[in-house]
Structure formats: C-alpha cells, structure tokens
Amino acid sequence: MKNPERRRPRRRFVWQTVAAAILIAANAHPIYSFAADYTHDREINSPGYKARYGHWQIIELPKDVRLNAIHAALLDTGKLLLIAGSGNDRQQFAAGTFRTLVYDPATGRTKDVRTPVDLFCAGHAFLPSGKLLVAGGTLRYEVLKPDVTHAGGTMTVKNESPDDNSRTFPKGTEFVAPNGKRYRAAADFVVKPATKIERPAVGGTGTHVAVTASETTVWVDAAEKGSGSISSAPTQYAVTGLTGVAAQNIYGLSDKMTLDKQDYQGLKETYEFNPRTEEYEPVADMSEKRWYPTLTGLADGRVLATSGLNGKGEVVDGTQNEVYDPKTRKWTVRPDLNRYFPTYPAIFQTATADRLFYSGSSTGYGPADQGRKPGLWNLTDNTFQVVPGLRDPDLMETSASSWVGPVQDQTVMVVGGGGVGESPRSTGRIDLVKLDEPNPRFTPGPSLPEGTRYPNVVQLPDDTSLITGGSRDYRGKGNTDNHNARIYHPDTNTLAYAADPNVGRNYHGSALLLPDGRVMTMGSDPLFRDRENTVEGEFDQRLELYTPPYLFQDDRPLIGDGPTIVGYGKKARYELMNDTVGIGKVRLIRPSAVTHSTNVEQRSVALEFTQVGDRLEVTIPTQPAVLPPGYYMLFVTNKLGVPSVAKWVHIR
C-alpha cells in the first residue's frame, strides 16, 4: 500500500498548477488588451506615424468652467467662443442658468461670459466688424405628450388702438375665456400699437383712415391641470389687468388649447458678441422667433436669417425670411424672398452677389417632402434652380456641407447624413458640385468607411479638408460613434486616412480650424451611453485637438511684418521668415462659426502673389461675394505643403 502522506504534496502541486492555469486563462484577455493598447499607443505617438496621419490630444478644462459646448466660433483674437446656453439641459433652463465661455487655446485661459438669454440652438454669423451676430435661441423646451399636464396653445394678442404706446406684459399674464377658464403666458411679451394710415378720401373731401391691428404671439398654459381646459374652437380672450378702453382694444385669440406634444419654441432676441470686450451687445430683435435658424453672411456684409422653429413650435414660413443690417443694427422682413427650408439649412453665399446655394443639408425639423432639394437661390427675383444628381437624397438630414479648396473654384462638398427625424439610416456618401458651370450637377466623390450622421468638415490651409466625427445611428444610439477621420484631397478626389480621434462626436459635435493650423473639436450629446440603449447619455465636455501631418514636417514658414487692414483690389506686402523652399500658395480663411454640423461661415480664398526673397506681395480679390468683408486668417503654405501660423487681416 502506498503511503498517503507522500501523495499530498503532489496533489497540492497539481491543484496549484490547475489554479494557475485558470488564473492565466481568466486574465489572458486583459493582458493581451494591455499589450495591444501599449503597442497601439507607441505606434500613434511615433514620429513617423504623426508625420503621416497626424495626432489627437484630449484637452480637459477645469471642472468649474466646463460646459456643454453646442456652438463654437473662432474670434479674431484667436480665442474660441463656446456657447452652451442651457446646454440641452431642461433643469438649467428652468433655473435660468445660461453659459458662454471664452477659451484661449494658446494659453488655456478661460472667461465666463454673462449670457442674457438661452442661446441654446441659436444661429450665428460674423459681421464686417469682426463681431459675431447671434440670433434666436430657446424660449421653451419641448414637452412630450405623456408629460403634458396642462392644456396649452399659441395665443395671438392683438391691439386695435393706434394711439396706444407699446406695452410689455410679464410672464404669467392671464387670458380669460368667456367660460372663465384661465391661461397664463409662458414668457414676457410686447404688444405694439396698431398702425394708422391716413389718405385723402375718394372725391377729395375729408380723410380716409385705415387702422390695422398689431399682433404678437405668446405660448400659454392652462392655470388648471387636466382635460377640463381643452378648447377646440376659436375663442377670444380678455387680458387681465386691463381696464377701460385698453381692455376693449387689447385681447387674445386662439384656435385651440390641447394636451398634445409641445415642441421647442424659438427666441427673437439678437446680440452682437464683441471680441474686444467679450460681452454680448443687445441689438434689435428679429421679426420672427427662431430656434435652429441659419444665418448666412451676404456679400455686402448684411446677414440673412432663414428657417427655425417659431413661437408656436412650427418651422418658420418662408415669408418671414429677414435681413440684418449691421449699420442700423436692425432686421428687415423680406417677404419677396419667400422660400421655405427645414431647420439649420446649409445656405452659402456664392461668387455671384445676388445668388446663394442651398446644399440640401439640414438638421432637425421639417417634413421629408418640403424644402429638401438643393439648388441656387436668386435673391433678385426669388427664383430657385434645382441642382440634380445628388445620391441618397433622402439621407441629407444631419449631413455636413463645405466649400472645397479655394472658393474661387466654386465647388461644394456634401458629406454623410441620415434619414429625417430619428431614423437609424445613414450614408457615407460624398458628392461634389461645381456651381460655376452652366447647369450644375452633383458628381460622386469617394465614400466614408461608415455611414455617418453629424460629421464636421474643416478646410485646411493646404486646400485639403478634414472630415471628422459622426455616428452611424441617430444620436449615437447603440454605441455607433465613428472613431475615425479622413482628409479629403480635391486634386485627386480621394480620401486619405487620418489618425483616429479618441472622443466620439455625434449630435452637438463641432470642429473648427485654429490660427496655428490645428483643428479643435468639441461637443457630443449621445442619447444613450451603452450598446443596449438603457443608460441615459451624458454630454461629453472634453475638447480634442488634431495636429495635421503637415505640422510634423520641418521648415515651417513664418509671416512677419505687414498690414493688418487691407481693402478690396489692393496689394499688401509681408515679410517672410524661415522660408527655405519657397511659397506654394497663399490663402485667406474666414473663421468658423459652427453648430449642428452646420458651418456656412468658413471659406478659403486664394490670393495671387509674387515672392522675391523674403518679401511676399499679395493681391486682394475685388469681389466681396468671393471675400465677404470681415476678419480672415492669412496663411502662407510652402512648396512642401507646410503652412505658417496665420496672421489676422481685416478685409474692408
């Protein structure tokens, strides 16, 4: 018989061996993952990789200044204006907490800016002065039907007296129906006097007086919960607090009060943000309330406002398109420019002063069969020339559009997009169109590696464009963020691989060019943060900086002394430094103002130039339609494709 005492050590050794094997197997994936991550990290940080594909770097602002950067604009001070407003957070909206941050990427310094109203989902465009026009925003958040507890609707408030002064009524003002039901205004509102026109009476005796009642609209909610305050018939309401003649002249009208879903509603407030004082300056209100509008800078420095949700939560009728004049700081309604667009339409000023181009890109709201066709819009006679040939025309919502190369080429690129509303469909399509052809037509470009909603396109000083961000599904559902980037080369109509970004960017993601030639990305607002769509998403407040391959090359040219203010058709001379191979191209690039993948501000303008040694003479174009007045970044790029740091130049 064998001695059992001698077998115990062997049995213990066997079990220890088995346990060790199990432990190794259990940890094999983490060990492999760590090794793979380490190898990948070494690769993407190697000099050769950076020189070929570029490099991404995450920037985390201090916790006390972070915000939901939904809008981003580059100021001519080199600082970024990051606007959150309420940041798509209804608790912040209810508390009246609205945020704007000025961030200097060169120093890391930040400054909180007093934000007078909720600029969440406003529109913006640069003015000739360098100030940023910001118009519209959020008057009211949407309320889904199951959450609607008080009947509500739009109240049209009229004033039939031309002899009255404008009256401001506070939020909470009550309107009383003939049956005694009360409804309260959800916001302050202003009632102007009626208009009076006097003409000589027919026959030459006496005077004919025509009075037209003024009207404004305000959303109202029933004072009491439940279905008892529902009204389905047109009704006239008395305004509380008024007595005598005023009570007869000023009244409310509403077609219905319901418990239906209540959509977002826009603001009409307008501001100019001053880069010098870093403050919002109030100017005249728009005629129409707008949420998700587009502001397009025109050749003469004025700004056209289109689309957006109004004070009723409806897409603005095209008869309310209006133009802002920075000289008077006032808006003028242009009913002659009657043209309907879905919200945040991508509308560009072309090289012809009276002609705009709508690419078909939009974000958010509007029926699938209205205002979706791209085309050229003539502002002289309001005609619209449809531009055909676009592939996946039903997948244009949440797409991005951009000029390609110098704007003189008049080529626009349409990138990605998805179905209308919360559709899971997306496309990687890139199509291009040359607008200066007699009959412009889209032609196919290369395709992105994945279907991409919410991409951003950034024009670079070397005439290429960085395409980054996006997700395959609506708001990144199912963990579908696309962690990839590509660089589009217009000379070959091809895409080149770029380093993968670390941060996924979907809804509310933005990207823009910095004066040093790098690209800053910010914002992302996923609906969920797990593959199963069960955990509510969180806004990603991290910034990420992309350094393109051209900045990992040697011999970067520098711009020295030269004028900072130049007129149309004028020549300007600049000193060059560190130029060892000669200058290949000179560009003026307009700073970006971007939100919701919509950036109609950025454009690159080619300058004719001559170089003699360390002196460079450039000629400014004569056409404001090519080069709208304002501030631009002057880049010189050498013959190896390496750009300088930009010099700010004011074109006027």
C-alpha positions in Angstrom: 0.0 0.0 0.0 1.3 3.4 -0.9 1.9 6.0 1.7 -0.8 8.6 1.5 1.3 11.1 3.3 3.7 11.2 0.3 1.0 11.9 -2.2 -0.3 15.1 -0.6 2.5 17.4 -1.9 1.9 16.1 -5.5 -1.8 16.6 -5.2 -1.3 20.2 -3.9 1.2 20.8 -6.7 -1.4 19.6 -9.3 -4.1 21.8 -7.9 -1.8 24.8 -7.7 -0.9 24.2 -11.4 -4.5 24.0 -12.4 -5.4 27.1 -10.4 -2.5 29.0 -12.0 -3.7 27.9 -15.5 -7.2 29.0 -14.7 -5.9 32.4 -13.4 -3.8 32.9 -16.5 -6.7 32.0 -18.8 -9.0 34.3 -16.9 -6.6 37.2 -17.3 -5.4 36.4 -20.8 -7.7 38.9 -22.5 -6.8 41.8 -20.1 -3.1 41.0 -20.5 -3.5 40.9 -24.3 -5.6 44.0 -24.2 -3.0 45.9 -22.2 -0.2 44.7 -24.5 -2.3 45.7 -27.6 -3.1 49.1 -26.1 0.6 49.7 -25.2 1.7 48.8 -28.7 -1.0 51.0 -30.3 -0.1 53.9 -28.0 3.5 53.6 -29.0 2.6 53.5 -32.7 0.3 56.5 -32.8 2.8 58.6 -30.8 5.8 57.7 -33.0 7.3 60.5 -35.2 6.7 58.5 -38.4 3.0 57.9 -37.6 2.4 61.5 -36.7 4.1 62.8 -39.9 1.8 60.5 -42.0 -1.5 60.6 -40.2 -1.4 63.4 -37.6 -2.1 63.3 -33.9 -5.0 63.8 -31.5 -4.7 65.2 -28.0 -7.6 65.4 -25.4 -7.9 68.7 -23.5 -9.9 68.7 -20.3 -10.8 72.1 -19.0 -11.0 72.6 -15.2 -14.2 71.2 -13.7 -15.5 74.6 -12.6 -15.5 76.0 -16.2 -16.6 73.0 -18.3 -19.7 73.4 -20.3 -21.8 71.8 -23.0 -20.2 73.4 -26.0 -23.1 73.3 -28.5 -21.9 76.3 -30.5 -18.3 77.2 -31.3 -16.8 80.2 -33.1 -13.2 81.4 -33.6 -12.8 85.1 -32.8 -10.2 87.3 -34.4 -8.4 87.5 -31.1 -7.5 83.8 -31.6 -9.9 82.8 -28.8 -12.8 80.4 -29.0 -16.3 81.4 -28.1 -18.1 78.3 -26.8 -21.9 78.8 -26.3 -24.0 76.4 -24.3 -27.0 78.5 -23.3 -28.9 75.9 -21.2 -26.8 73.2 -22.8 -29.8 71.0 -23.7 -30.5 70.6 -20.0 -34.1 71.5 -19.0 -33.1 71.9 -15.4 -30.5 74.5 -16.3 -33.2 76.1 -18.5 -35.7 76.2 -15.6 -33.1 77.7 -13.3 -32.2 80.4 -15.9 -28.6 79.1 -16.0 -27.2 80.0 -19.4 -23.5 79.6 -20.1 -20.9 81.1 -22.5 -17.2 80.6 -22.2 -14.3 82.3 -23.9 -11.3 79.9 -24.2 -7.8 80.8 -25.3 -6.3 77.6 -26.8 -2.8 79.2 -26.8 -2.7 79.8 -23.1 -5.5 77.7 -21.7 -7.1 80.7 -20.0 -10.9 80.9 -19.8 -13.5 83.5 -19.0 -17.2 83.0 -18.2 -19.4 85.5 -20.1 -22.7 86.7 -18.9 -25.3 85.2 -21.2 -28.5 87.2 -21.2 -31.0 84.7 -22.7 -30.9 81.0 -23.6 -28.8 81.0 -26.8 -29.1 77.2 -27.0 -29.7 76.4 -30.7 -29.4 80.0 -31.9 -27.9 80.9 -35.3 -24.7 82.9 -35.9 -22.6 84.7 -38.5 -19.6 87.1 -38.4 -20.1 90.8 -39.3 -17.7 93.0 -41.1 -16.6 94.5 -37.8 -15.5 91.0 -36.5 -18.4 90.9 -34.1 -20.4 87.7 -34.1 -24.1 88.1 -34.7 -26.1 85.6 -32.5 -29.8 85.4 -33.1 -32.6 83.3 -31.7 -32.4 80.5 -29.1 -34.7 78.7 -26.8 -37.9 80.2 -25.5 -39.3 76.9 -24.4 -38.3 73.2 -24.2 -40.3 70.5 -25.8 -42.8 68.5 -23.7 -43.7 65.0 -24.9 -47.4 64.2 -24.9 -47.4 61.8 -21.9 -45.8 64.6 -19.8 -48.2 67.4 -20.8 -50.4 68.1 -17.8 -51.8 71.5 -18.7 -53.6 72.3 -21.9 -51.7 74.9 -23.9 -51.5 76.6 -27.2 -50.5 79.8 -29.1 -52.2 83.0 -28.1 -52.3 85.8 -30.7 -52.5 89.1 -28.9 -54.0 92.0 -30.8 -54.2 95.7 -30.2 -56.7 97.8 -32.3 -55.6 101.2 -30.9 -53.1 103.2 -33.0 -52.9 105.8 -30.2 -51.5 103.5 -27.6 -47.9 103.0 -26.6 -46.1 99.7 -26.7 -47.0 97.6 -23.7 -44.8 94.9 -22.1 -46.7 92.1 -20.3 -44.9 89.9 -17.9 -44.7 86.1 -17.9 -47.7 84.8 -16.1 -50.2 87.3 -17.6 -53.6 85.7 -17.6 -56.0 85.4 -20.5 -59.6 84.6 -19.6 -62.1 82.8 -21.8 -65.8 83.5 -21.9 -66.4 80.3 -19.8 -64.0 81.6 -17.1 -61.1 79.2 -18.0 -57.7 80.9 -17.4 -54.5 80.5 -19.3 -51.1 82.0 -18.4 -48.4 83.4 -20.7 -45.2 81.3 -20.6 -43.0 84.3 -21.3 -42.9 88.1 -21.4 -44.4 89.6 -24.5 -44.7 93.1 -26.1 -47.9 94.4 -27.7 -47.3 97.3 -30.1 -49.9 99.9 -31.1 -51.9 99.4 -34.2 -50.8 101.1 -37.4 -52.8 104.0 -38.8 -52.7 105.3 -42.4 -54.5 108.4 -43.4 -55.3 109.2 -47.1 -57.5 111.8 -48.8 -61.0 110.4 -49.2 -62.3 109.5 -52.6 -63.8 112.6 -54.1 -61.3 114.9 -52.5 -63.3 115.8 -49.3 -62.2 114.6 -45.9 -59.7 112.0 -44.9 -59.9 108.2 -45.0 -58.3 106.5 -42.0 -57.2 102.8 -42.2 -56.3 101.1 -38.9 -54.6 97.7 -38.9 -54.4 95.9 -35.5 -51.0 94.9 -34.3 -50.4 91.3 -33.3 -47.9 89.2 -31.5 -47.9 85.6 -30.3 -47.1 84.0 -26.9 -47.5 80.5 -25.7 -50.0 80.0 -22.9 -50.7 77.1 -20.4 -53.9 76.5 -18.6 -54.0 77.6 -15.0 -55.5 74.2 -14.0 -54.4 70.7 -14.8 -56.3 68.2 -16.9 -58.6 68.0 -19.8 -61.1 70.5 -18.5 -59.2 73.3 -20.1 -59.0 71.8 -23.6 -60.6 74.0 -26.2 -61.2 73.0 -29.8 -63.0 76.1 -31.1 -61.6 79.6 -32.0 -62.0 81.8 -28.9 -61.5 85.4 -27.9 -59.8 86.0 -24.5 -59.7 89.0 -22.2 -56.3 90.1 -20.9 -56.3 90.5 -17.1 -55.0 93.8 -15.7 -56.5 96.0 -18.4 -59.3 98.4 -17.8 -61.4 100.8 -19.8 -60.7 101.3 -23.5 -57.5 99.3 -23.3 -59.5 96.2 -22.2 -61.5 96.6 -25.3 -58.7 97.2 -27.7 -56.2 94.6 -26.5 -57.3 91.0 -26.5 -56.2 87.4 -27.2 -57.3 85.0 -29.9 -56.6 81.3 -30.1 -57.8 78.5 -32.3 -57.3 75.7 -29.8 -55.9 74.6 -26.5 -54.7 70.9 -26.4 -52.8 68.3 -24.4 -50.8 67.4 -27.5 -46.9 67.3 -27.6 -45.4 70.7 -27.3 -42.4 71.4 -29.5 -39.4 73.6 -28.8 -40.0 77.3 -29.4 -37.6 80.0 -30.5 -36.5 83.4 -29.4 -36.4 86.6 -31.4 -33.6 88.3 -29.3 -30.4 89.2 -31.2 -27.0 90.1 -29.9 -23.6 91.1 -31.3 -20.7 89.4 -29.4 -17.8 91.8 -29.1 -14.4 90.1 -29.2 -12.7 93.1 -27.6 -15.0 93.5 -24.6 -16.0 89.8 -24.6 -19.6 90.8 -24.0 -23.0 90.4 -25.7 -24.4 93.7 -27.0 -28.2 93.7 -27.5 -29.5 94.9 -30.8 -33.0 95.0 -32.4 -35.0 91.7 -32.2 -35.8 89.7 -35.2 -39.3 89.9 -36.5 -39.8 86.2 -36.1 -38.9 83.9 -33.2 -36.4 81.3 -34.3 -34.9 78.0 -32.9 -32.4 76.2 -35.2 -32.1 79.1 -37.7 -29.3 79.6 -40.2 -27.6 83.0 -40.5 -25.9 83.5 -43.8 -23.4 86.4 -44.3 -24.1 88.2 -47.6 -21.6 89.9 -50.0 -22.4 93.4 -48.7 -21.9 92.5 -45.0 -25.6 92.0 -44.2 -26.9 88.7 -42.8 -29.9 86.7 -44.0 -31.9 84.7 -41.4 -33.8 81.6 -42.6 -35.8 78.8 -41.0 -36.0 77.8 -37.4 -38.9 76.9 -35.1 -41.1 79.9 -34.3 -43.0 80.8 -31.1 -45.6 78.1 -31.9 -43.0 75.3 -32.3 -43.6 75.3 -36.1 -41.0 75.6 -38.8 -40.9 79.3 -39.9 -42.9 80.0 -43.0 -40.6 81.2 -45.8 -42.4 84.6 -45.9 -40.6 85.6 -42.7 -37.0 85.4 -44.1 -35.3 88.6 -42.9 -32.1 90.5 -43.3 -29.9 92.2 -40.6 -28.1 95.4 -41.4 -25.0 95.9 -39.1 -25.1 99.6 -39.9 -28.5 100.2 -38.4 -28.5 97.1 -36.2 -32.0 96.3 -37.3 -33.8 93.5 -39.2 -36.0 93.9 -42.2 -38.5 91.2 -43.2 -38.2 90.2 -46.8 -41.5 88.7 -48.0 -40.2 89.0 -51.5 -37.6 86.2 -50.6 -40.3 83.7 -49.8 -38.5 80.4 -49.6 -39.1 77.5 -47.1 -36.2 75.5 -45.7 -36.0 72.8 -43.0 -34.2 73.9 -39.8 -30.4 74.7 -39.9 -30.3 74.7 -43.7 -26.8 74.9 -45.2 -27.0 78.1 -47.3 -23.9 79.6 -48.8 -23.0 83.0 -50.4 -21.7 82.1 -53.9 -19.3 84.1 -56.0 -22.3 86.0 -57.5 -23.5 88.6 -55.1 -27.2 88.0 -55.5 -27.1 84.2 -55.6 -27.0 81.8 -52.7 -26.6 78.0 -52.8 -28.6 75.6 -50.6 -26.8 72.3 -50.5 -29.7 70.3 -49.1 -28.0 69.7 -45.8 -30.1 70.5 -42.7 -30.6 69.3 -39.1 -33.7 68.7 -37.0 -37.1 69.7 -38.2 -39.3 69.8 -41.3 -41.3 67.4 -43.4 -39.4 65.0 -45.6 -41.1 66.3 -48.8 -40.7 70.0 -48.4 -37.6 72.2 -48.8 -35.2 69.3 -49.3 -34.0 69.8 -52.9 -30.6 71.5 -53.3 -30.4 74.5 -55.6 -29.3 78.0 -56.4 -31.4 80.8 -55.0 -31.5 84.1 -56.9 -32.2 86.9 -54.4 -33.1 89.3 -57.2 -36.2 87.6 -58.4 -36.6 84.8 -55.8 -36.2 82.0 -58.4 -34.7 78.7 -57.4 -32.7 76.5 -59.8 -32.7 72.9 -58.6 -29.3 71.2 -58.7 -29.8 67.5 -59.6 -27.6 64.4 -59.3 -27.3 64.1 -55.5 -27.1 60.4 -54.4 -29.1 59.3 -51.3 -31.2 62.5 -51.4 -33.4 61.1 -48.6 -30.3 60.9 -46.3 -29.4 64.6 -46.1 -30.5 65.4 -42.6 -27.6 65.7 -40.2 -25.2 65.8 -43.2 -22.4 68.4 -43.5 -21.6 70.7 -46.4 -18.5 72.8 -47.1 -16.6 74.6 -49.8 -13.8 72.5 -51.3 -10.4 74.2 -51.8 -10.4 77.9 -52.8 -13.9 79.4 -53.0 -12.9 80.7 -56.5 -13.3 77.1 -57.7 -17.0 77.3 -56.6 -17.1 73.6 -55.5 -19.2 72.5 -52.6 -19.0 69.1 -50.9 -21.9 67.2 -49.2 -20.8 64.6 -46.6 -22.7 61.9 -44.9 -26.2 62.3 -43.4 -29.2 60.3 -42.4 -32.9 59.9 -42.6 -35.4 62.5 -41.4 -36.1 62.6 -37.7 -34.9 59.7 -35.5 -34.2 57.4 -38.5 -31.4 54.9 -37.9 -30.3 55.1 -41.6 -27.1 56.8 -42.6 -24.8 57.2 -45.5 -21.1 57.6 -46.1 -21.7 59.4 -49.4 -19.6 62.3 -50.5 -20.9 64.3 -53.5 -19.5 67.4 -55.1 -20.9 70.2 -57.3 -19.3 73.0 -59.3 -21.6 75.9 -59.1 -19.9 78.0 -61.9 -21.0 75.5 -64.6 -24.0 76.5 -66.8 -26.1 73.6 -65.4 -24.5 72.5 -62.1 -24.9 68.8 -61.2 -23.6 66.7 -58.3 -21.0 64.2 -59.1 -19.8 61.3 -56.9 -16.8 61.6 -54.7 -15.2 58.9 -52.5 -17.1 57.3 -49.7 -16.5 57.4 -46.0 -15.8 54.0 -44.4 -19.1 54.0 -42.5 -22.5 55.6 -42.6 -22.0 59.0 -40.9 -24.6 61.3 -39.3 -23.3 64.5 -37.7 -19.9 64.8 -39.5 -17.9 68.0 -39.4 -15.8 69.3 -42.3 -12.8 71.7 -41.7 -11.0 73.4 -44.5 -7.2 73.4 -44.0 -4.6 75.9 -45.3 -3.2 73.4 -47.8 -6.6 73.1 -49.6 -7.4 69.7 -48.1 -10.3 69.2 -45.8 -10.5 67.2 -42.5 -13.7 65.1 -42.1 -14.2 64.0 -38.6 -16.8 62.9 -36.1 -20.3 61.4 -36.5 -22.2 58.3 -35.7 -23.9 55.6 -37.8 -27.3 55.9 -35.9 -29.4 58.7 -34.5 -27.5 60.5 -31.7 -25.1 57.6 -31.4 -27.6 55.0 -30.4 -26.2 51.6 -29.9 -22.7 52.9 -29.3 -22.3 53.8 -33.0 -19.9 56.7 -32.8 -17.4 56.6 -35.7 -14.0 57.0 -34.2 -12.3 57.8 -37.5 -11.2 60.8 -39.5 -10.3 61.3 -43.2 -8.5 64.0 -45.2 -10.1 64.9 -48.5 -7.7 65.8 -51.3 -9.5 67.8 -54.0 -6.7 67.5 -56.6 -7.3 63.7 -56.7 -10.8 63.5 -55.4 -9.7 60.9 -52.8 -9.7 60.3 -49.1 -6.6 59.7 -47.0 -6.6 58.0 -43.7 -6.1 60.3 -40.7 -5.3 59.3 -37.1 -8.4 58.1 -35.2 -9.9 60.6 -32.7 -10.2 59.4 -29.1 -13.5 61.1 -28.4 -16.6 60.2 -30.4 -18.6 63.1 -31.6 -22.3 62.9 -32.6 -25.2 65.3 -32.1 -24.0 68.7 -31.0 -20.4 68.0 -32.1 -18.3 70.7 -33.7 -14.9 71.2 -35.3 -13.0 74.3 -36.5 -9.6 75.5 -37.7 -7.3 77.3 -35.4 -4.8 80.1 -36.4 -1.9 77.7 -35.8 -3.2 75.2 -38.4 -4.6 72.7 -36.0 -8.2 71.7 -35.6 -10.2 71.8 -32.4 -13.2 69.5 -31.8 -15.8 69.8 -29.1 -19.2 68.6 -28.0 -21.2 65.4 -28.3 -24.6 64.7 -26.9 -25.5 61.0 -27.2 -29.0 59.8 -26.4 -27.6 56.7 -24.6 -24.1 55.6 -23.4 -24.5 51.8 -23.7 -25.0 49.5 -26.6 -28.4 48.3 -25.3 -29.7 51.9 -25.1 -30.7 51.6 -21.5 -28.4 54.1 -19.8 -29.1 57.8 -20.4 -26.3 59.6 -22.3 -24.1 62.4 -20.9 -22.8 65.4 -22.8 -19.1 65.0 -23.5 -17.4 68.2 -22.3 -13.9 67.2 -23.4 -12.1 69.1 -26.2 -9.8 67.3 -28.6 -7.0 68.9 -30.7 -5.9 67.5 -34.0 -2.5 68.3 -35.3 -2.4 67.5 -39.1 0.6 65.7 -40.7 1.9 69.0 -42.2 2.8 70.3 -38.7 5.2 67.3 -38.2 7.4 68.5 -41.1 10.4 70.8 -40.9 10.9 74.3 -42.2 7.6 75.9 -41.3 7.4 79.4 -42.8 6.6 82.5 -40.7 4.8 85.7 -41.6 6.5 88.8 -40.3 5.6 92.5 -40.6 2.8 93.5 -42.9 -0.6 95.3 -42.9 -3.5 94.0 -40.8 -6.1 96.1 -42.7 -6.4 95.7 -46.5 -9.0 96.9 -49.0 -10.5 95.2 -52.0 -8.3 95.0 -55.0 -5.3 96.3 -53.0 -1.8 94.9 -52.8 -0.1 94.1 -49.5 3.5 93.3 -48.7 4.6 90.9 -46.0 7.9 89.9 -44.6 8.7 86.1 -44.7 10.9 84.2 -42.3 12.2 80.6 -42.2 11.2 80.1 -45.9 13.8 77.6 -47.3 11.8 76.1 -50.2 9.6 78.9 -51.5 5.9 79.6 -51.0 3.4 77.5 -53.0 0.1 79.1 -52.1 -1.4 81.9 -50.1 -4.9 81.7 -48.6 -7.3 83.9 -46.6 -9.5 81.6 -44.5 -12.6 83.0 -42.8 -13.0 81.9 -39.2 -15.7 79.3 -38.4 -19.0 79.7 -36.5 -20.4 76.2 -36.3 -23.2 74.2 -34.7 -25.1 71.0 -35.5 -22.6 70.2 -38.3 -23.6 73.5 -40.0 -20.8 75.9 -40.8 -21.6 78.3 -43.7 -19.0 80.8 -42.5 -15.7 79.0 -43.3 -14.3 79.7 -46.8 -10.8 79.6 -48.2 -9.8 82.4 -50.7 -6.8 82.0 -52.9 -4.6 85.1 -53.3 -2.4 85.9 -56.2 1.1 86.6 -55.0 4.7 87.2 -56.0 7.7 86.3 -53.9 11.1 88.0 -54.1 13.4 86.5 -51.4 12.0 87.2 -48.0 9.3 89.5 -49.4 5.8 88.5 -50.4 3.3 90.7 -52.2 -0.3 89.5 -52.3 -3.3 90.9 -54.2 -6.8 91.0 -52.6 -9.7 90.0 -54.8 -12.1 92.7 -55.9 -15.3 90.7 -55.4 -17.0 90.9 -51.9 -19.1 87.9 -52.9 -15.9 85.8 -53.0 -14.4 87.6 -50.0 -17.2 89.0 -47.8 -16.0 91.8 -45.5 -14.6 90.9 -42.2 -11.6 89.3 -40.5 -9.6 86.5 -42.1 -6.6 84.3 -41.3 -3.8 84.8 -43.7 -1.8 81.6 -44.2 1.2 81.0 -46.4 2.0 77.4 -47.3 5.4 76.4 -48.7 6.0 74.1 -51.6 6.3 71.2 -49.3 2.7 71.8 -48.0 3.7 73.2 -44.7 1.6 76.2 -43.6 2.5 79.2 -41.4 0.8 80.3 -38.3 -1.9 82.7 -39.6 -1.8 86.5 -39.4 -5.1 88.2 -38.9 -6.1 90.5 -41.7 -9.2 92.8 -41.7 -10.8 93.0 -45.2 -12.9 96.0 -45.7 
